[in-house]
């Protein structure tokens, strides 16, 4: 009997008699079992990768939330700065008008001064 034929294998012969399976069916059953084990390993690997991706996605989402918060804060600060600049511009305009009025008043008062004749 050859080791590579099912007819020489006591287990195959016993299983064949007991369950009335042919040699091909016994081989197919054996390969299916190994396929299940390989699929189980693949599923474990896929689950691990899915878990890592979920963790990575959570970190990215947290980073995005933080970034959005920072952007929102910067936009508020920019809006405040723009409002402050507008107030400063209005104050500058008022000061310019006041200065213009004062310089005209000074010129008029100087024009009315009479210098003594030498």
C-alpha positions as CSV (number, residue, x, y, z in Angstrom):
1,X,0.0,0.0,0.0
2,X,1.2,3.4,-0.8
3,X,1.1,6.2,1.7
4,X,-0.3,8.6,-0.9
5,X,-3.4,6.6,-1.8
6,X,-6.5,6.5,0.3
7,X,-6.8,2.8,0.0
8,X,-3.7,2.3,2.0
9,X,-4.8,4.7,4.8
10,X,-6.4,3.0,7.7
11,X,-8.2,6.2,8.8
12,X,-9.6,6.7,5.3
13,X,-10.7,3.1,5.1
14,X,-12.3,3.3,8.5
15,X,-14.0,6.6,7.8
16,X,-15.1,5.4,4.4
17,X,-16.7,2.2,5.9
18,X,-18.2,4.0,8.9
19,X,-19.7,7.0,7.0
20,X,-19.7,5.4,3.6
21,X,-17.7,8.2,2.1
22,X,-15.6,7.9,-1.0
23,X,-11.9,8.8,-1.0
24,X,-12.6,12.0,-2.8
25,X,-15.2,13.1,-0.3
26,X,-12.8,12.4,2.5
27,X,-10.1,14.6,0.8
28,X,-12.6,17.3,0.1
29,X,-13.7,17.3,3.7
30,X,-10.1,17.6,4.9
31,X,-9.4,20.5,2.5
32,X,-12.7,22.2,3.6
33,X,-11.5,22.1,7.2
34,X,-8.2,23.7,6.3
35,X,-10.1,26.3,4.3
36,X,-12.2,27.1,7.3
37,X,-9.1,27.5,9.4
38,X,-7.5,29.8,6.8
39,X,-10.7,31.8,6.5
40,X,-10.8,32.1,10.3
41,X,-7.2,33.5,10.2
42,X,-8.2,35.8,7.4
43,X,-11.3,37.0,9.3
44,X,-9.1,37.6,12.4
45,X,-6.7,39.6,10.3
46,X,-9.5,41.6,8.7
47,X,-11.1,42.3,12.1
48,X,-7.7,43.5,13.3
49,X,-7.3,45.8,10.3
50,X,-10.9,47.0,10.7
51,X,-10.2,47.8,14.4
52,X,-7.0,49.7,13.4
53,X,-8.9,51.6,10.8
54,X,-11.7,52.5,13.2
55,X,-9.1,53.7,15.7
56,X,-7.3,55.7,13.0
57,X,-10.7,57.2,11.9
58,X,-11.5,58.2,15.5
59,X,-8.2,59.9,15.8
60,X,-8.7,61.7,12.5
61,X,-12.2,62.8,13.6
62,X,-10.9,64.1,16.9
63,X,-8.2,66.0,15.0
64,X,-10.8,67.4,12.6
65,X,-13.1,68.6,15.5
66,X,-10.1,70.2,17.2
67,X,-9.1,71.9,13.9
68,X,-12.7,73.1,13.3
69,X,-12.7,74.6,16.9
70,X,-9.4,76.3,16.2
71,X,-10.7,77.7,12.9
72,X,-13.9,78.9,14.6
73,X,-11.8,80.7,17.3
74,X,-9.6,82.3,14.6
75,X,-12.7,83.5,12.7
76,X,-14.1,85.0,15.9
77,X,-10.8,86.7,16.6
78,X,-10.6,88.0,13.0
79,X,-14.1,89.4,13.3
80,X,-13.3,91.1,16.6
81,X,-10.1,92.6,15.0
82,X,-12.1,93.9,12.0
83,X,-14.7,95.5,14.3
84,X,-11.8,97.1,16.4
85,X,-10.2,98.4,13.2
86,X,-13.5,99.9,12.1
87,X,-13.8,101.7,15.4
88,X,-10.2,102.9,15.1
89,X,-10.9,104.2,11.5
90,X,-14.0,106.1,12.7
91,X,-12.0,107.6,15.6
92,X,-9.2,108.6,13.2
93,X,-11.7,110.2,10.9
94,X,-13.2,112.2,13.8
95,X,-9.7,113.3,14.9
96,X,-8.8,114.3,11.4
97,X,-12.0,116.5,11.1
98,X,-11.2,118.0,14.5
99,X,-7.6,118.7,13.5
100,X,-8.8,120.2,10.2
101,X,-11.2,122.5,12.1
102,X,-8.4,123.6,14.5
103,X,-6.0,124.4,11.8
104,X,-8.5,126.5,10.0
105,X,-9.3,128.4,13.2
106,X,-5.6,129.0,13.8
107,X,-5.1,130.3,10.2
108,X,-8.0,132.7,10.7
109,X,-6.8,133.9,14.0
110,X,-3.3,134.6,12.6
111,X,-4.8,136.4,9.6
112,X,-6.5,138.9,12.0
113,X,-3.2,139.8,13.8
114,X,-1.9,143.2,13.0
115,X,1.9,143.5,13.1
116,X,3.3,146.8,14.2
117,X,4.9,149.0,11.5
118,X,8.6,149.2,11.8
